[in-house]
């Protein structure tokens, strides 16, 4: 149970830290952290938790990553379901805590987005469904390639959390305007359930696309990362 609890705590921190920065601090009057700050916040949540719980659960924090690691031969199938449940539960609890904090401000309106992911009229930049689909697949694909490569036993030891955290930061810098950046079905679910309506209606994309990307990324790394015989 300890590794499942670690995944719960880690995903809780990812959603509270990443989505919390977007909801509470991104556009704060005069001193808002903006897109760069939100991108960095998401990267920092993964970096800090990778050092804190990586040795306990592997610090997946993401169903697409868990699926990718399973496809990549780094994770047992028997743990896949419990990991995903723990991640989604942690994300939803974090979404609830964030909702309670954000609703303490006069004029708070959860329907404004609440850091939810979307496409079309709900994309921050008005990007289409195909653009959102491609973005989420490719970004998750690269994320899983970086995770598998950085944690390979042949890679420099001890630096994986830094590489993975910076990769997630870069992914957000690229794709926030397109989808508000998911690459993580749990992160998307954790806030969408509080928005309801359009956010829940579009949530399927932010499960399907990241998982496809995770599978493709794992397949790519199994090919390029296999040791020569």
N, C-alpha and C positions, 0 to 999 in steps of 0.2 A: 504493500500500500504506500510505502514511502515515496516511491518514484511517481506514483499517480498524484499524490499530494503535491510533490514538487512541480509536476506539470500544471496542476491547478494554480499554484502560487505564481509560477512563472508567467502563465498566460494572463492571469489577473493583472500582474504588473505591466505586461506589454500593453494591454488594452487601457488600463488606467493611466499609464504614462504616455502612451502614444496618442490615443484618442482624447485623453484628458488635456494634453497640450493643445490639441486642435480646437477643442470646445471651449476651454477656459482661457487660453493664453495667446492663441494665434492672432487674434484681432483686438487684443486688449487695448483700450485707448492709449495712444501715444507710445506705448512700449511693447506692442504686440510682437511676438516672436516670428510670425509669418511662416511661409512655406519652408524656409531653411530651418527654422527652429523646430517645426513639427517633424521634419525629416530626421533631424538629429535626435529628437526625442525618441522616435521609434528605434533608431539604431542603438541608442544608449540602453533602452530597456532590454534588448537582446544581449548586448555586450555585458551588462551588469549581471543578468541572470545566468548567462553562460558560465561566468566565473563562480556564481553562487550555487547553482544546481546542476551544472554540466556533469559533474562527477556522480550525481545521484540518478538523474533520469536521462541525461543526454541533452536536456534543454531543447526540446523540439518546439514547444509552444504553438504548434501549427499543424493541423491535420494533413495539409499538403506535404509538409516536411516529413511527417511520420510515414505517410504513404511512399514518398520518394525514397526514404531510407530503407523501407521494406523492399521496394523494387530494387534498390541498389545493393541488397544483401547485407545491410548493416543493422537490421531491426527484425525481431521475430514477429511472425504473424499473430501469435497469441496475445501480444500486447497492443495490437493496433486499435482494437475497439475500445479498451479501457483508456488508452492514451487520448483518443479523440473525445471521449466522453468527458474526461477530466479537463481537457483544453477548452471545450465549449462551455462547460460549467464555470470554469474560472473566468472566461470572457464575459459571460452573462452576469455573473456576480459583480465583476468590475464595471460593466455597463450600468448596473443598478446603483452602485456607489457613486459613479460619475453623475448619474441622473439626479441623485439626492443632493449632491454638491451644487450642480449647475442650476437646479430649480430653486436654490436659495437666493438667486439674483432676480430682482424685479424685471419682468418682461421676457423671461426665458421662454422659448418656444421650441419644444422638441421637434416639431414638424419642419423646422428650418434645416434639419439635416442630422444634427447630433453626430457628426463625423461618419455618417453612413456612406457606403459605397454605392455608386450608381452610374448609369449611362444615359445617353440621350439628354433629355431635359434635366436629369438629375446628376449629370456629369459636371464637375466644377467648370470645365471649359467647353461644355456642350458637345462632347465627342460622341460618336455614334456607337451603336451596339457592336458592329464588327471591330471598331477601333478598340473598344473596351475589352472585348474577348481576346484579341491578339495581344494587347498589352499585358493582361493578366497571365496569359499562358507563357509569354516570353520572359517576363520578369520573374515568375516563379521558377521557370526552367533554369535561368541563370543562378537564382538564389540557391537552388538545390545543387547545382554543379559546384558552386563556391563552398557550400557546406560539406559536400562529400570530399572535395579537394583539400580544404583546410583541415579536415579531421582525418585525412589519410595518414597512416603511420609513417609514410615517407615524407610528409610535409614537415616544416619546422615546428617543433613541439612548443606548445604553450601560447601560440599566437592565434589560434582558431577563433576565439571570441572576438578579437579585434577585427579580423578579416570579415567575419559574418556580420558583425554589427555595422561596419562601414558599408558592406554590400547592401544591407537593408536601408541604410541612409541614402545611398545613391539611387536605389530603386524608387524611393519616395520622391527624391528630387526630380526624377524623370516623369513619374506617372501620377503624382497627385492631381495635376490638371485634367487627366484623362478619366480616372475612376475614383479619385480620392485615395487610391492605392489600397488594395486588399492584400494580394498574394498570401492570404491567410483566411480560410473559411471561418475559423473561430472568432477572429477579430471582427469580421463582417457581421457575424451573428450576434455578437455581444452587444452591439449598439442598435442593429436593425430591429431587434425585437421590441425596443422601447420607442422606436419611431413608428413601426407598423406600416400599414398602407403600402406606398410605393417601395419603401426600403425592403420590406419582406417580399413583395412581388418580384423584385429584381435580385433577391438574395441568391437564387439558384445559380446565377452566373458566377458568383463569387465563391461557390463551392466547386462547380464543374471546371471552370478555367484554371484555378490554381492546382487542382488535383491532376488535371491533364499536364500542366506544366511541370509539376513535380515528377510525374512518371517519365516524361520525355527527358527531363534533366538527369534523372537517375540512369536512364538508358544510355544517354550520351556519356556520362562519367564512367559507366561500366565498360564502355568501349575505349575511350581515350585513357582511362586510368588503369586499365588492366596491365599487369606486369608482363613484360616480354619474357618468353620462355626460350 
